[in-house]
Amino acid sequence: MRPLLGPARRRVPNLGIATRIDTSCTRLTTVYGGPLFHPLTAEVMRFYDEFSSNVPDELTTLGAGTKGPDGKPAFVTAVSMRIISGR
């Protein structure tokens, strides 16, 4: 009887299968998040461009042009920060 992975081993010389993954969780003290809607103006876009270009790696920003809750053009942004507390 042929092994199940025999054909795959012959085609892919670097085949590897993870049989165990160890991980751990870090307790967070505070997490902030949620979308912020701003009027879609050149001033808002310039601010977001400057702000997002100068933030640390721990801060993630996401921005998009869309319609706001009132149906008018809006710029929505979400910001999240990874805070790792001591163990």
C-alpha positions as CSV (number, residue, x, y, z in Angstrom):
1,M,0.0,0.0,0.0
2,R,1.4,3.4,-1.0
3,P,1.7,6.2,1.7
4,L,-1.0,8.9,1.5
5,L,1.6,11.7,1.0
6,G,3.9,9.8,-1.4
7,P,2.8,11.7,-4.6
8,A,2.9,15.1,-2.8
9,R,6.5,14.4,-1.6
10,R,7.7,13.6,-5.1
11,R,6.3,16.9,-6.5
12,V,7.1,19.2,-3.6
13,P,10.6,18.6,-2.2
14,N,10.1,21.1,0.7
15,L,6.7,19.8,1.9
16,G,6.2,20.2,5.7
17,I,3.3,19.4,7.9
18,A,2.7,21.1,11.2
19,T,1.7,18.5,13.8
20,R,1.8,20.9,16.8
21,I,1.6,24.6,17.2
22,D,2.3,26.2,20.6
23,T,0.9,29.7,21.3
24,S,0.1,31.9,24.3
25,C,-2.2,34.8,25.0
26,T,-1.3,38.2,26.4
27,R,-3.7,39.9,28.8
28,L,-4.7,43.3,27.6
29,T,-5.7,46.0,30.0
30,T,-7.6,48.3,27.7
31,V,-8.8,48.0,24.1
32,Y,-10.3,50.9,22.1
33,G,-11.8,50.5,18.7
34,G,-14.6,51.5,16.3
35,P,-15.2,53.6,13.2
36,L,-15.0,57.4,13.1
37,F,-16.8,59.3,10.4
38,H,-15.5,62.7,9.1
39,P,-16.8,64.9,6.3
40,L,-15.0,63.9,3.0
41,T,-12.9,67.1,2.6
42,A,-9.4,67.8,1.4
43,E,-8.5,69.0,4.9
44,V,-9.5,65.7,6.5
45,M,-7.6,63.7,3.8
46,R,-4.4,65.8,4.4
47,F,-4.7,65.3,8.2
48,Y,-5.1,61.5,7.8
49,D,-2.2,61.3,5.3
50,E,0.1,63.1,7.7
51,F,-1.2,61.3,10.8
52,S,-0.9,57.8,9.3
53,S,2.5,58.5,8.0
54,N,4.0,59.3,11.4
55,V,2.4,56.7,13.8
56,P,4.4,53.9,15.5
57,D,4.3,50.4,14.2
58,E,2.0,49.3,17.1
59,L,-0.8,51.5,15.7
60,T,-2.8,50.3,12.7
61,T,-5.0,52.7,10.7
62,L,-7.6,52.1,8.0
63,G,-9.3,54.8,6.0
64,A,-11.9,54.7,3.2
65,G,-14.2,57.1,1.4
66,T,-17.8,56.0,1.8
67,K,-21.3,57.4,2.6
68,G,-21.8,58.4,6.2
69,P,-24.8,57.5,8.4
70,D,-26.6,60.6,7.0
71,G,-26.0,59.5,3.4
72,K,-23.5,62.3,2.7
73,P,-19.9,61.6,1.4
74,A,-17.7,60.7,4.3
75,F,-14.2,59.5,5.2
76,V,-14.4,56.7,7.7
77,T,-11.3,55.6,9.7
78,A,-10.6,52.9,12.2
79,V,-7.6,53.0,14.5
80,S,-6.3,50.1,16.7
81,M,-3.3,49.9,18.9
82,R,-1.6,46.8,20.0
83,I,-0.7,47.2,23.7
84,I,1.3,44.4,25.2
85,S,1.4,44.3,29.0
86,G,4.2,42.8,31.0
87,R,4.0,39.1,31.8
